[in-house]
Amino acid sequence: MFIDLNIPQQSNLAQEFFLLRQTIDYQIYRPMQAWQWMTQTRSAPDQYDWVRPEVTESWQRCLDEYRLPLGNYANWDRYQIISQPIQLDNPSQKIETLIKQLNLNFHVFLKEAGVMMMLVAADGRLLYALGEQQPGSFMSRASERGTNWLESVLGNNGIGTAIELKKPVAFQGMEHFLSVLHPFTTAGYPLLDESGHLLAVIGLVSSHHQESMNSLFAFLHLICVLVNTDFPVAKNLLAQQRVLEKISFRAVPKTSGAFGDAAVSPALEELVKKAVKLQQYKIPILITGESGVGKDHFVNLIKKVGPRKNTPLIAINCASIPHDLIESELFGYASGSFTGAKSTGKPGKFMLADTGILFLDEIGDMSFDLQSTLLRVLETSEFTPVGGNKPIHVDVQVVAATNVQLLEAVEAGRFRRDLYYRLNGAQIHLQPLRDRADKKAIIHHILQRELNAISTEEASIEICREVISLFEQHPWPGNIRQLINVIRATLYTASSRFITIQDLPIDFIAELKQQKLLDITRSRHPDAQDNLSVMSLSDWELHGIKTALKDCDGNISLAAKKLGITRTTLYKKIERFGLNKTGDDGLLYAAMSN
C-alpha cells in the first residue's frame, strides 16, 4: 500500500526544531515574559526578541483575526466536538489505516514516552488519537474524535498552525496562545498531495518536559518517513526495531568546564555538583573569589547542567546601577510612569529572570539604599513595577558573587547583616588561577583555542617553549581574565609568526619579576611569610629592592643585575620609594653610594 504523498522534505520539523532548541540563547528567549506582556497589552511583543517570529505572528492572528479571549478559558462549545460520523476521502482513509497499523508497533513506546499521536483532517477535526491521558484532564477532552484543532479554536498549536501554514510547525510551553496548552509541546507535520493540497496533519503532543520532547521529535521524524514508505517494507523495518519499545529516552547533562574539558579539575567538578544540588532546593548561592577567577563563567556552567538549564539567566552588575534608576532597572515600569518612559512600559530584571537564575555580580559594591529594597523582594518573591498597582510574583534562583570580604563589610557597616545571611545560603569559593591544580591545563587550553582562532593553513603561528614556560610560572594576579587578555595581546601584536619573549607585554614581564623577587625573599626570610602574603605588588617591589641591595652590600650594578633591570631603572625606583631619605633607608643608600 504505497501512499503517494508530498512530504515537505525541505523542512524537516524534527531536525529544525531540535536545532532551534540547541541554538536558542535563553538570555533573550523568554516565552513567559512574552506571554505575560501579551496578556497585559493585548499585543504581540514584536519589538522584543523574546520569542521566535512564528510565535508572535501566530499570536497576532489569534488577537486580530480570531479575537480569542486571553487566559485559561474552557468554553467547550468553542472546541466544536463533532459527534456525527466523519466521512473521509480515500487518501485520508489510507493514512488512517496506516496510523492504526503503526499503533500495533508503537503503542508501548508512546505510552512509556508520554507522547500522544493524532491524525487531524485538513479542516482541523481530529480523526484518530493514540496515547493515554489522565481522565478529566484537558488533553483527555481535546483528544476526543471530532475535536477542532484549528488556530481559530485552540489558538496557535503545532497541529492547527501546520494546517494554517501548510508546513511543519512546533510550539512548546508558553509559546501557545492559550494557557491550557502551556503544559504541553505540540508538533504538526502536514501531508500534501502532488498538487500541494493538504490531506491531513500528523500531530504529536507531549508534556512540556525534556524527556518527553526528545521522544516526540524522534518519533515525529520516524513516523513521517514511514508514512511515505511502501508499507510492507516499513512493517519489516518496524519488526527489526522493536527494541525501541524498551528504550528510555532521557536527557543526559554533560558536565564541562567553563574553559573546556581539559580545564576541569576534580575539585571544580565537586563545586559544580554542589551548586547543582543547591539549585534543586532553591538555596541562595554566594560565590566568592578574586577578580577574574571566572565567577560569571561558573554561573553559566551550573546553569547549563542544573535544573534551570532551559530558563533565563539575568546578570546584574550591582556596582553599575545608577541610584536614580535602581527601581525601574530592577522592577521595570508601567506605561506612562514618568517623563521619558516608553509608552509600552518596560520589564525589569526580576521579571526577565522569572523561572530562571538572577545573578547579582559584585554584590559587595551595591549601594546601601538598594540593599534594603533588594532584601524585601528576596524575602517575599514579589515586586511592583514603578507606576504599577499590582504586585508580581516571581520564581528566581538567586546567585550572588563578590571579590570582597562581605563579613568585614558587614562589621564596617557597609553591608546589611540580614541581606548577607539571606544571600549566603551556601558559599562556594573559586580558587585563584595560581593555586588551581589544573592551572597548566587551563593555560594550554586557552592558548590552543586562541591559536586556532588566528592561525590558518597558509600562516600558522608558533610559540617558543620559553614563553609557555613563563605562562606556567606567572602568578596571574588578574587570574583567567588576565590570562586571556595577555594571550590575545601577544598573538595579535607580535612582530612575526613566531612568538618569543620579546613579544610579551611589558607589565606581564614586570609581574613575573616581582613574583621571582617574592620567591627569593621568602626563601631567605621564612619568618616574613605571613606578612608577605598580604603585601601589595608595590610592597613586594620595595621589599625586593631592599633585599637585593642588602645582599649586594649596596652595589648598584650587582643589585640591578640580580633584579633583572638596568642601573638607571634601579636608581629611578630608589628615588620613587624614597630610599635616599634619612633614617634606616638613608643609611642603606649611603652604603650603596660607597
N, C-alpha and C positions, 0 to 999 in steps of 0.2 A: 504494500500500500504506500506508494510514493506520493507525497503531497507537494505539489509544485508551488511553493510559496516564495515570495520575495522577501527574504530575511534581510533586514538592514545591516549588511556586512560592514558598511563604512563607519558604523557607530556601535561598537561592542559595549553594551551597557556595563557588564560586569567588569571589564577591563578599565573603561573610562572612569567609573565611579570609584573603583579601587585606587586608581592613580590619583583621583581627586582627593580621597581621604588621606593619601600619603603626603600630598603636597600642600594641603591646607595649612596656612600659618594661623594657629589658634590664638595668636596675639591680636589678629584682626578679624578672624572668622568667629562671629558671635551671634548665632541664631537666636539665643534667648534675648539678648539686648534688642535685636532687630524686631522680634515679635512683640516685645513689650512696648517698643517705640510705636509700632503699627497700631496696637490696641489703644494707645493714648492719643495718637494724632490722626488715626484713620487714613493713613497714607503709607505706602511702602517706603522704607528708608533708602531710596536710591542715591542719596547724597553721601552715604557712608558705605564703605566696602565691608559690611558686616556679613553679608551672605552672597551666594552666587547670583548672577543676573537672572538665571532661570527662576530663582525663588522670588525675587522682587517682582518680576514680570507676572508670575502666576498669582501672587498676592494682589497685584493691582487689578487683574481680571476679576478676582473674587470680590473686590471692593466696588469696582466701577461697572462691570458688565453683569455680574450675578447678584450684586448687592447682598451678599451673605452677611448674616449677623456675626459679630465678633464673639470670641469666647467659646465656652464649652456648652453649646446648646445641644439638646437632644430631642428635637422635633422629628419624631419618626415618620410623620406624614411626608416630610421633605425627602426622606430617603427612598420613597416610592418603591416599596417592596411589592412586586407584582406577583399575584398568586396564580393567575391563569397560565396555561401551558405556553411555553415559548417555542415558536416554530423556527427551526434553523435551516439555513441553506445548506447545500451539500458540502462545500468546503469546510464550514464550521462543524458539521456533523463528523467529518473525518478527523478534525482536530480534537474534538471532544472524545472521540473513540480512542485516539492515541493517548490523550491525557489519562483516561481511565486505565488503559493498559499499563502506562508508566506507574500508576498507583500501586500495582502489584509489586513493583521492584523498589519503589522509593518510600513506601508507607512508613517503614521503621525509621528510615533516615529523617524524614520530615518530622516525625513525632519526637525523636531524640534531639534534633537540631532546633526545635521550636519555630519551624518555618511553615507557613500556610501557602499553598499554591492555588491559584484561581485561573479560570478561563472566563473572560469577560467579552461579551459581544461588542460589535462596533458602536452600538447605541448606548453602551455603558452598563447594560444589565448583566448581572452575574449569572453565568450558566452552570458553573461547576466549581466547587471548592474542596480542597483536600488538606486536612490538618485539623488537629483538635484544639478547641478553645474552651476556656472556662465558661460553664453555663451562666447566663445572665450578664456576661461581660459585653462591652461594646462590640468587640470583634465577633462574638458569637451571633449577634444580631446582624452585623454588617456582612456576614458570610452566608446569609440565607439566600437561596436561589431567587433571583429576580431583583435583588438589591441594586440600586443605581449608583455606580461609582464615578459618574461624570463630575468634572470640576464644579459645575453649576449646582451640584447637590452636596458633595462632600468636601468642597474646596480642593485645593491642589493636592494631588497624591500621585504616586507612581503610575497607577493604572489610568485614572481619569486624564491626567496630563499627557500620558502617552497617546491616548485617543485624540486629544486636542492637537498635539503637535506632530503626530504620526512618526515619532522617533523614540528611542529608548530613554526613559527618564527614571530617576530615583530621588526620593526625599527621605530625610531622617529626622526624627525627633521634632524639634520646634521649627523646622523648615516648613511643616504643614501649617496651613491657614487655621484649621480648626484644632482646638486643643484636645479634642477627643482622640486625635491621631498622634499626639505628641509622644505617647509611649511606644510608638512603632516606627519601623523603617519600611517604606513601601517602594516597590520597583515594578515597572511595566515594560514589556517588550512587544511591540506591535508586529502582527503578522499581516503582510500585504500580498495581494495577488500580483500577477505580472504587469498589470496596468497601474499598479500603485494604489489600488483601492484597499481600504482597511477591512480585513476579515474579522479579526479578533485580537485580543491582547492577552498575553500570558502574564499574570501578575503574581508577585510574591510579597508576602507580608511577614515580618519578623518583629520580635520585641526589640526595643532600642538598646541592645547590648552588643558588645564587640563580638562575642562568640556566635550569637545568632546571625549577625550581619555577615560575618565571614562565611557562614554556611549558606546564607541567602545568595550572595553574589556568586559563589562557586556553583551552586545548583542552578542559578539562572543561566549561566553560561552553558552548562551541560544540557539543560532541557531545550534551549533554543537550537543547539547543534542537532539534537536528536529529532526535533520536530521536522527538520528539513532533510532527514536521512531515511533511506529505504528501511521500513520497519523491521523486516527480518534481520537485517544487519544490526540495527540498533538493539534488537532483542538479544542477539548473541553477545553484543558488547556489554549489555547490562548483566547478562549471566556471568560474564567474566569479572565484573566489577562489583559483585555483591558485598565484597569486603567494605564498600563504602558505608553499608548499613551499620558497621561496627565502629566506624571512625568517630572519635570525639573531637570535634573542632573547638579549639580554644586559642586565645591569643597568648603567645609566649613572649613576655617582655625581654628585651636584650639589654643587659647591664653593660654600659660602655662608659669609659672615662670621658670627661669633658674635653680632653685633648687627645682622644684616640685610644684604641685598645692597648697600645703599647705603654700608655701612661696611667694604667690602673694598678695601684698597689693594693695589697690585701687590706691595709689599714683604711684606705679610701673606700674600698668596697664595703667594709663594715659600716662606715659612716653613712653611705648611701642606703644600705639596708635599714639602718636605724631610722633615718629620716623618712623612709617609705612607711615603716611601721607607725611612726608618729602621725603621719598623714591619715592613716586609716582611722585613727581615733580623734582626728581634728585637734591635735595638741599643738599649740603655737611653738614655732621653732626659732631660736635665736642663733644665728651663725656669726662666729667671731673669727678674727684673723687680721693680719696686716693688710694694708692696701696692696691690691694686685695679686692676691693669692688665688683669685678665681671664685669669689663668693657668688657672683651672678651666674657663672658657668655651673656652679654646683646646684644652684636653684633650678636652672634649666634641666640639669641631669636628673634630679629627683622628680621633676615633673614628668619627664619622658617615660620613666619606669614606674611611677607611682599611680595611685588610684585616680588621680585627676589629670591623667595624661592627655585626654581629649577635651580639655577645658581651657579657658583663657588664663594667661599669665600676665598680670599687670604689674609693672615695676614703677615705684615712686621714689625719686631721689629726695629724701626728706630735707636735705640742706638747700635745695634749689627752689623750693616753692615760695614765691613772694608772699609776704604776710597778708597783703590786701586781697590776694586771690586764693587763699587757703581753702575756704569753704566751697567756692564754686569749682575749684580744681578737684577736690576730693568727692564732693557730693553732687556736682552738676547744678543746673539751674533750669527753672521752667521758663517758657517763652515770656518775654517782656518783663523779666525780673528786675532789670536795671538798664540804665542807658548804655547802649553799645552791645547789649546781649543779642544773640541770634534770635530771630523770630520763631525758629523751630525749637529753641531750647538746646541744651547740651547735656549729655550724660556724664556723670563724674567717674572717677577712678573706681570707686566702690561698686557702682552698678556694672561697669565694664568687667570687673573681676568676679561677678556673681557666678557661683558654682565652681570657680577656679581658685587660683592662688594669687594673693596680694603680697607682693614683695616690697617691703619697706627698707630700702637701701639707705645706708648712712643714718640710721635711726638715732645715733648719738648726737647728731648735729641738728635735730629737729628743734624748732623754737618752743619755748616753754608754753606759750599760749596754745599752740597746736596740739601739744601733748594731752591737755585736758579734753579737747574736742575728740581726739582720736580714741582716748580711753573710753569715753561714753559710747562711741559706736562699737568698739570691740566688745564691750560688756553686753550690749543689747542686740547687736547684729542688725540694727535699724538706723536709718538716717532719713532726713527730709531735705530734698533739694532746695536750694535757695529760691525763694519765691513760691515754693510749693506748700501745700497744706496737708499732704497725705504721706505718712512715713512709709518707707520702702524697706522690706526685709531682704537681707542678702545672706548668702551662704558662701563664706570665703575661708580658705586656709591661709592663716597669717604666717608669713616667714619674714623675719627681720634680720638685718645684718649690720655689723658695726666693726670699726677698726680701733675703737677706743674702749677703755675700761669703763663700762656703764656703771658698775657698782661704785667706782670712785666718783663718777659724775653725780650719782645719787647722793653720796655723802657730802659732796661740794654744793648741793642744792641746784644743780643744773639739769637734773633729770628726775621726773616724778618716780617715787618709790613704787606706788601702786601700778603705774604703767610698766615699770621694769618687771615686776613679777607677773603681770598679765602677758607680756611678750615672752618671758623666759620660762615657757612651759618645759622646754628641754633645750640644752645648749650643745651646739656642735662647733668644735674648734678646728679650723683648717690650718695646717702647718705652713710655715713659710717655705718657699722653694728650696732654700739651702738645707733644710732639715728633712726634706722628704726622701723616703727610701727609693722612690722612682725618679729622682732628680735627673739622672742621666737619660733615662727613657724618655722623659718629657722633652729634654733638650734635643735629643736626636729626632724625636717625632716632629717637633715644630720645625727644626732645621730642614728635614726632608720635605715637609709639607710646603714650606716657602720656596725651597729649591725647585720643586715640581711646578710651582706656580710661575716661576720666572724663566726656567730653562726650556729650551727647545731642542729638537734633534740636531738642528744646524749649529746651535750655540749653547752648549751646556755650561754650567757653572760648577767649578770645583772649589773646595775649601781645604786649606792645608791642615795637617794634623795639629799644628801648634795652636791654631785658632780654636779648634774643637776642644783642645785641652784647656785653654783659657776659659771657655764657656763652662766647662765642668768644674773649674776651680773657683769661679767667680761667686761672691756672696749673694748677688742678686737682691739688693735691698728693696727693689721695686717689684720683686717676685715675677710671676709669669707675665704680667703686663709689660714689664721692662724687658724680659727675655724676647718677647715677640717684637717689640719696637727696635731693640738693638739688632736683631737678626735682619729685619726688613731694611733698616737704615744701612746696614753693612752691605747687603746684597744689591740694593738699588743705587748706591753711591760709589761702589767700587770702581777703581780705575781700569780694571781688566776683568776677564772671565775667571781669573784665578785669585781667590780671596786669601790675603795674607794678614799678618798682624797690623801692618801699616794701614789697612782699610777699616780697622775697628774705630768706633767713636772715641774721642779723647776722654770724655767723662767715664766711659766704661773702663779704660785703662787705669784712670786715676782711682776709681773704686777698688780695682783689683790690687793696686799697690798698697792702698790703705789696709786692705784685708791681710796682705802679707806682713805689713808692719805690726798689725794686731797679733798675728800668729807668733811673730818673733818676740814681741813684748810679753805675751802670755807664757811662752816657753821659758823666758829668762826671769820673769817675775810672777810665779804662780799665785802669790798672795794677792795680786791685783786682779784676779779672775772676776770676782763679783762686781767690782767697780767698773771694769772694762765692759761687762756685758750690757751695761745701761748707758755707756758713753755714746755721744753723738759722733757722726763722722768727723766733724771738726775736732772734737776732743781726741779721737783716735790719731788724727794727723799731728796734733800738738804733742801728744804723748810719744808718738813715734819719732818725731824730730828730736825731742829731748833725749830719748833713749839712744838714738844714733849718735848724737853729739857727745853724749857721756861715754859711750863705748869707744868712740874715736878720739877721746881726750880733747874735744873741741876742734879737731882738724876738719875744716870745711870741706876740703876736697874728698877726704875719705868718707865723711858723713854723707855728702851728696851722692857719691858712688854707691854707698850702702843703701841709700833711699831710692836709687834709680832715677835721680833727677840731676839737673845741671847745678853748678855752683851759683849761677845767677838766680835760678829759681829758689834755691835754698835760702839765699840772702833775702829775697823778697818775702819768703814765708817767715823768716826770723823777724823782719820788720813788722809784718802783719800781726804776728802773735805777740809782739812787744817784748821779745826776749832780750832786747838791748836796754831795758829799763833797770832801775835799781832793784836791790833785793837778790833773792836766790838766782833769778833769771839773769840779773846783771852780772853776777859772779860767773855764771855759766858762759855768758857772752864774752866776758873778759878773758876767760880761759881759752875761748875759741880764737881770740884775736892774737894770742901769743904765737 
